[in-house]
Amino acid sequence: MTDHNFSSWERSIIDLLIVTLDISNGDAQGIVEAHQFVLSQEWAKGSTPEIAVQRLTNLINK
């Protein structure tokens, strides 16, 4: 997959985090930036944005 597709995938994750956690765009971007390793693993596995968000929310709710 190309970088453009990754950018779109990552943007979808940010949008889902905003809705799921009822947070601001900046907070969602901060979560994504802080968890780049996790997201790179999810991208490599071919995970959907929904699965990636589920993994992120599990991590931050621990």
Contacts in CASP RR format, 6 or more apart in sequence:
PFRMAT RR
TARGET T0000
AUTHOR 0000-0000-0000
METHOD contacts of the structure
MODEL  1
MTDHNFSSWERSIIDLLIVTLDISNGDAQGIVEAHQFVLSQEWAKGSTPE
IAVQRLTNLINK
1 9 0 8 1.000
1 43 0 8 1.000
6 43 0 8 1.000
9 43 0 8 1.000
9 49 0 8 1.000
9 52 0 8 1.000
10 32 0 8 1.000
10 39 0 8 1.000
12 49 0 8 1.000
13 32 0 8 1.000
13 39 0 8 1.000
13 49 0 8 1.000
13 52 0 8 1.000
13 53 0 8 1.000
13 56 0 8 1.000
14 25 0 8 1.000
14 28 0 8 1.000
14 29 0 8 1.000
14 32 0 8 1.000
15 28 0 8 1.000
16 49 0 8 1.000
16 50 0 8 1.000
16 53 0 8 1.000
17 23 0 8 1.000
17 27 0 8 1.000
17 28 0 8 1.000
17 31 0 8 1.000
17 32 0 8 1.000
17 53 0 8 1.000
17 56 0 8 1.000
17 57 0 8 1.000
18 24 0 8 1.000
18 25 0 8 1.000
18 28 0 8 1.000
20 53 0 8 1.000
20 57 0 8 1.000
21 27 0 8 1.000
21 28 0 8 1.000
21 57 0 8 1.000
23 31 0 8 1.000
31 56 0 8 1.000
31 60 0 8 1.000
32 39 0 8 1.000
32 56 0 8 1.000
35 56 0 8 1.000
35 59 0 8 1.000
38 52 0 8 1.000
38 55 0 8 1.000
38 56 0 8 1.000
38 59 0 8 1.000
39 52 0 8 1.000
39 56 0 8 1.000
42 51 0 8 1.000
42 52 0 8 1.000
42 55 0 8 1.000
43 52 0 8 1.000
47 55 0 8 1.000
END
